[in-house]
């Protein structure tokens, strides 16, 4: 998966300000980072992994 140099992160409307992650869509998947520590390492998920995570996490 190719991750662009600059990413446009967004936070979920379900997140509160103290505990949330930020998500950026990338070709073929998504990148996740800690919104409280945006300079720390990011996690990249290929599309099938991201879909599986969301389907498990959503009620």
C-alpha positions in Angstrom: 0.0 0.0 0.0 1.4 3.4 -1.0 1.0 6.0 1.7 1.0 9.6 0.5 3.5 12.1 1.9 0.7 14.3 3.4 -2.4 12.8 4.9 -5.8 14.5 5.7 -6.8 13.1 9.1 -10.3 13.3 10.5 -11.8 12.3 13.9 -15.1 10.4 14.4 -18.1 12.3 15.7 -18.4 9.5 18.2 -15.0 10.3 19.7 -14.6 12.6 22.7 -11.7 15.1 23.0 -9.7 13.1 25.5 -9.9 9.6 23.9 -9.9 9.5 20.1 -8.0 8.4 17.1 -7.7 10.2 13.7 -8.2 8.4 10.4 -6.9 9.2 7.0 -8.2 7.5 3.9 -5.4 6.3 1.5 -5.5 4.4 -1.8 -6.1 0.8 -0.8 -6.8 1.3 2.9 -6.6 3.7 5.9 -4.0 5.1 8.3 -4.8 5.6 12.0 -3.0 7.8 14.5 -3.5 8.9 18.1 -5.0 12.4 18.0 -3.5 13.3 21.3 0.0 12.4 20.0 -0.1 13.0 16.3 3.7 12.9 15.8 4.0 9.3 17.1 3.9 6.3 14.8 0.9 5.6 12.7 -0.8 2.3 11.9 -1.6 1.5 8.2 -4.4 -1.0 7.4 -5.0 -2.5 3.9 -8.6 -2.2 2.8 -9.7 -5.8 3.8 -8.1 -5.4 7.2 -9.8 -2.0 7.7 -13.2 -3.4 6.7 -12.7 -6.3 9.1 -11.8 -4.0 12.0 -14.8 -1.7 11.4 -17.2 -4.6 11.1 -15.9 -6.0 14.4 -15.9 -2.6 16.2 -19.3 -1.3 15.2 -22.3 -2.4 17.2 
